[in-house]
């Protein structure tokens, strides 16, 4: 399995209208998000979502982005 800890993530609080808790997303994967009641829970759930996303991409023979690949793209 890939070194999951190398993938950067972003966490933000969810508003009460959004259900509260925290949202985690992985910038290298536009389709990988999760949430949790606490930051710690969001990280655990996010890691599970990251594993599932990578497995789904591989099952479809799609490329798995390298860690930090979105940061290396040039705007243009």
Backbone bond lengths (Angstrom), bond angles and torsions (degrees), N, CA, C in turn:
res aa  C-N    CA-C-N  psi(-1)  N-CA   C-N-CA  omega(-1)  CA-C   N-CA-C  phi
1 X - - - 1.468 - - 1.523 108.16 -
2 X 1.290 115.55 151.27 1.464 121.37 178.38 1.525 110.23 -62.02
3 X 1.291 115.48 161.42 1.464 120.17 175.42 1.537 107.02 -79.48
4 X 1.302 115.79 95.26 1.468 121.66 -173.10 1.520 112.57 -62.83
5 X 1.313 116.93 -31.19 1.458 119.99 -177.72 1.525 112.63 -66.82
6 X 1.325 117.65 -15.69 1.462 120.75 179.40 1.531 112.35 -77.51
7 X 1.329 117.32 -16.89 1.463 120.09 -179.35 1.528 110.14 -81.14
8 X 1.327 117.13 122.10 1.470 118.79 178.17 1.529 110.63 -71.11
9 X 1.312 115.02 152.36 1.463 120.12 175.94 1.516 109.46 -136.14
10 X 1.318 113.89 162.53 1.465 121.38 176.80 1.522 107.78 -125.65
11 X 1.314 116.11 139.03 1.463 121.34 177.89 1.517 108.06 -124.61
12 X 1.330 115.07 136.67 1.462 119.62 175.11 1.522 108.96 -139.28
13 X 1.332 116.12 148.21 1.469 118.43 176.37 1.521 110.18 -70.15
14 X 1.307 115.36 144.27 1.457 121.55 174.38 1.527 108.82 -93.06
15 X 1.311 116.07 140.94 1.457 120.40 178.58 1.528 109.50 -70.86
16 X 1.321 117.12 162.70 1.466 119.42 175.45 1.533 111.87 -56.52
17 X 1.329 117.44 -36.66 1.466 120.21 177.72 1.523 112.65 -65.21
18 X 1.342 115.90 -26.82 1.465 121.04 178.11 1.532 111.48 -87.47
19 X 1.318 117.07 -2.91 1.455 121.07 178.14 1.516 115.14 106.99
20 X 1.340 116.99 -2.06 1.458 120.61 179.21 1.517 112.06 74.22
21 X 1.307 116.32 -179.88 1.453 121.70 -177.91 1.513 111.40 83.77
22 X 1.322 115.68 -151.32 1.457 121.80 -174.98 1.519 110.37 -137.00
23 X 1.315 115.57 141.62 1.468 123.35 177.67 1.521 108.47 -104.23
24 X 1.327 116.79 135.09 1.460 122.03 175.07 1.524 108.33 -118.55
25 X 1.319 115.16 137.45 1.463 120.01 176.71 1.520 108.46 -138.43
26 X 1.316 114.23 156.54 1.462 122.01 -179.78 1.522 108.21 -115.18
27 X 1.333 118.77 111.07 1.462 121.61 -176.05 1.531 114.21 -57.84
28 X 1.329 117.66 -28.28 1.468 119.82 179.94 1.528 112.36 -72.66
29 X 1.328 117.43 -15.57 1.465 123.00 -177.98 1.528 108.58 -127.28
30 X 1.304 116.84 110.96 1.470 119.61 -179.17 1.529 111.93 -68.46
31 X 1.320 117.42 -15.16 1.467 121.20 -174.91 1.520 113.66 -108.08
32 X 1.319 118.61 9.02 1.462 121.00 -173.45 1.527 110.87 -113.23
33 X 1.332 115.64 104.20 1.465 121.67 175.81 1.524 108.69 -139.17
34 X 1.304 115.91 159.55 1.456 122.20 174.19 1.525 107.51 -158.37
35 X 1.329 116.29 -176.37 1.457 119.76 178.58 1.515 110.09 -151.95
36 X 1.319 115.40 176.96 1.455 122.17 176.83 1.508 110.09 -168.22
37 X 1.312 115.19 162.80 1.462 120.11 179.00 1.523 111.63 -68.89
38 X 1.332 116.63 -31.80 1.462 122.22 178.69 1.525 108.46 -122.82
39 X 1.330 116.40 167.40 1.459 120.32 176.07 1.528 109.53 -60.20
40 X 1.323 116.50 -43.89 1.462 120.73 -178.46 1.524 111.29 -61.16
41 X 1.323 117.02 -43.18 1.464 121.43 178.86 1.528 110.57 -66.06
42 X 1.319 117.19 -39.32 1.461 120.40 177.67 1.528 110.55 -62.06
43 X 1.332 117.82 -39.26 1.465 120.97 178.91 1.528 110.69 -65.32
44 X 1.325 117.54 -44.93 1.470 120.98 178.28 1.532 110.06 -61.71
45 X 1.331 116.80 -47.69 1.461 120.73 179.84 1.522 111.30 -65.52
46 X 1.328 116.63 -36.78 1.455 121.15 178.14 1.509 111.92 -64.57
47 X 1.309 117.06 -40.27 1.469 121.06 177.99 1.532 109.89 -62.97
48 X 1.341 116.94 -42.58 1.467 120.43 176.36 1.529 110.94 -60.59
49 X 1.336 115.80 -41.75 1.473 119.98 178.99 1.524 110.82 -65.98
50 X 1.327 117.08 -37.69 1.467 121.01 178.52 1.524 110.74 -64.30
51 X 1.323 117.16 -44.37 1.468 121.09 176.97 1.522 110.30 -59.30
52 X 1.335 116.98 -47.13 1.465 120.92 -179.39 1.527 111.51 -63.51
53 X 1.325 117.15 -38.45 1.466 121.05 179.71 1.525 110.52 -64.71
54 X 1.328 116.58 -45.97 1.468 120.45 179.58 1.528 110.23 -63.27
55 X 1.324 117.05 -43.23 1.462 120.30 178.86 1.537 111.27 -62.33
56 X 1.326 117.47 -40.29 1.464 120.93 179.24 1.523 111.33 -66.01
57 X 1.315 116.92 -42.23 1.467 119.87 177.89 1.524 110.52 -61.70
58 X 1.309 116.52 -44.76 1.476 120.01 179.73 1.521 111.33 -64.70
59 X 1.326 117.35 -38.98 1.465 120.92 179.79 1.525 111.50 -62.31
60 X 1.320 116.38 -30.21 1.470 121.60 179.17 1.527 112.05 -94.98
61 X 1.339 116.10 9.02 1.473 121.69 -178.02 1.526 112.37 55.40
62 X 1.328 115.50 37.98 1.462 121.93 177.06 1.528 108.76 -100.68
63 X 1.316 117.34 152.81 1.469 119.09 -178.75 1.530 112.01 -68.60
64 X 1.307 114.63 143.91 1.462 122.12 175.10 1.524 106.62 -99.02
65 X 1.334 117.64 119.79 1.468 119.50 -179.61 1.531 111.83 -60.12
66 X 1.308 115.64 145.05 1.458 120.80 174.07 1.528 108.99 -74.47
67 X 1.333 117.48 152.52 1.464 119.18 175.51 1.522 111.04 -56.48
68 X 1.309 115.02 139.75 1.471 123.45 178.75 1.531 113.10 67.83
69 X 1.334 118.01 15.15 1.464 120.20 -177.39 1.529 112.27 -66.01
70 X 1.297 118.49 -30.52 1.483 119.98 179.13 1.523 110.46 -71.52
71 X 1.305 118.01 -29.32 1.455 121.59 179.87 1.519 111.09 -73.59
72 X 1.316 116.29 -23.34 1.467 120.66 -176.75 1.523 112.50 -88.29
73 X 1.326 117.86 -6.99 1.463 120.53 179.64 1.509 109.94 -76.37
74 X 1.312 115.08 140.77 1.460 120.22 177.60 1.515 109.48 -93.65
75 X 1.309 115.45 138.42 1.463 119.78 175.16 1.511 108.28 -70.75
76 X 1.302 115.05 142.96 1.448 115.45 -179.74 1.419 115.37 -169.03
